[in-house]
Amino acid sequence: MGSDNASPYGSVIYDEHIVHVLPFYREFHEQIMDLVRVMKPGAADWLDTGCGTGTLAARVLEQRDDVRFTLADPSEKMLNEAKRKLEGRGVRFELLASHELPLTSEFDVVTAVQSHHYYRPEEREEAVRRCCRALRDGGVFITFENVRMSSEGSDAAAMKRWMDFLRGQGNPEEEIRLQTDRRGVETHPITAEEHLELLRRCGFRSADILWASYLQAGFWAVR
Ligand SMILES: C[S@@+](CC[C@H](N)C(=O)[O-])C[C@H]1O[C@@H](n2cnc3c(N)ncnc32)[C@H](O)[C@@H]1O
């Protein structure tokens, strides 16, 4: 199961696998689109960092033609899939990780979906600061991530729920073990409280929980 990005699934098979790995994966997008509908109802400049295969942008553009997207990802292969999916939609692409983003006050919306939990603390903070800096005043940052529960017991229970979901989706035991073994090694999830503290520390005027279930949560913060 070699991969050309930080997830265990190569860019070409990513879309077909991810819905069987992340409970509510499509709901993440629904929540984001609904929040943006209220926060930024007019034309908007939108950066999706860690865009992967570009699914979020494709879904937004099915509903709205007044959004100008910039998609960033450090994996060339993922970005190529996104380019293929979004051909002719006027999207700008950047081969960059979040902590390398050089953009300042350009966007009304910045999203990072399942792409920042690979960071260890220091680089994670720089990544969030760069996302904040990329926003215009009043712009909104929305991030979904694998999170850690606030005690070992709760984390183990949430992990068991996720493993049961993975089994229910027909994932082989070997693949389920691979997912659980990555936690704390390839991914470095932090708690919801740590997320909110980090967002405030990085310069956002507000930071709140958008959604949570299993081992994933969404947060939104206003610059
Ligand atoms: C699990 S996929 C999520 C892709 C997409 N956002 C989605 O929701 O389907 C993780 C993505 O994060 C990207 N990624 C890995 N490290 C990153 C970093 N430091 N900054 C931004 N993106 C990163 C990977 O290349 C990959 O495309």
The ligand as an SDF file (V2000), in Angstrom:
LIG
                    3D

 27 29  0  0  0  0  0  0  0  0999 V2000
   -5.9040   12.5980    4.1900 C   0  0  0  0  0  0  0  0  0  0  0  0
   -5.4440   13.6080    2.8420 S   0  0  0  0  0  0  0  0  0  0  0  0
   -6.7230   14.8450    2.8790 C   0  0  0  0  0  0  0  0  0  0  0  0
   -6.9370   15.4460    1.5190 C   0  0  0  0  0  0  0  0  0  0  0  0
   -8.1490   16.3620    1.3710 C   0  0  0  0  0  0  0  0  0  0  0  0
   -8.0320   17.5620    2.1710 N   0  0  0  0  0  0  0  0  0  0  0  0
   -9.4060   15.6190    1.7150 C   0  0  0  0  0  0  0  0  0  0  0  0
  -10.0890   15.9950    2.6500 O   0  0  0  0  0  0  0  0  0  0  0  0
   -9.7080   14.6420    1.0310 O   0  0  0  0  0  0  0  0  0  0  0  0
   -4.0590   14.4630    3.4680 C   0  0  0  0  0  0  0  0  0  0  0  0
   -3.4620   15.4710    2.5120 C   0  0  0  0  0  0  0  0  0  0  0  0
   -2.6190   16.3420    3.2640 O   0  0  0  0  0  0  0  0  0  0  0  0
   -1.4740   16.5840    2.5120 C   0  0  0  0  0  0  0  0  0  0  0  0
   -0.4130   17.0130    3.4480 N   0  0  0  0  0  0  0  0  0  0  0  0
    0.5150   16.2660    4.0760 C   0  0  0  0  0  0  0  0  0  0  0  0
    1.3140   17.0310    4.8080 N   0  0  0  0  0  0  0  0  0  0  0  0
    0.8690   18.3000    4.6460 C   0  0  0  0  0  0  0  0  0  0  0  0
    1.3080   19.5690    5.1120 C   0  0  0  0  0  0  0  0  0  0  0  0
    2.3660   19.6740    5.8940 N   0  0  0  0  0  0  0  0  0  0  0  0
    0.6580   20.6790    4.7160 N   0  0  0  0  0  0  0  0  0  0  0  0
   -0.4230   20.5870    3.8990 C   0  0  0  0  0  0  0  0  0  0  0  0
   -0.8740   19.4080    3.4280 N   0  0  0  0  0  0  0  0  0  0  0  0
   -0.2390   18.2940    3.7830 C   0  0  0  0  0  0  0  0  0  0  0  0
   -1.1970   15.2660    1.8060 C   0  0  0  0  0  0  0  0  0  0  0  0
   -0.3480   15.4200    0.6950 O   0  0  0  0  0  0  0  0  0  0  0  0
   -2.5920   14.8510    1.4320 C   0  0  0  0  0  0  0  0  0  0  0  0
   -2.9870   15.3440    0.1720 O   0  0  0  0  0  0  0  0  0  0  0  0
  1  2  1  0
  2  3  1  0
  2 10  1  0
  3  4  1  0
  4  5  1  0
  5  6  1  0
  5  7  1  0
  7  8  2  0
  7  9  1  0
 10 11  1  0
 11 12  1  0
 11 26  1  0
 12 13  1  0
 13 14  1  0
 13 24  1  0
 14 15  1  0
 14 23  1  0
 15 16  2  0
 16 17  1  0
 17 18  1  0
 17 23  2  0
 18 19  1  0
 18 20  2  0
 20 21  1  0
 21 22  2  0
 22 23  1  0
 24 25  1  0
 24 26  1  0
 26 27  1  0
M  CHG  2   2   1   9  -1
M  END
$$$$
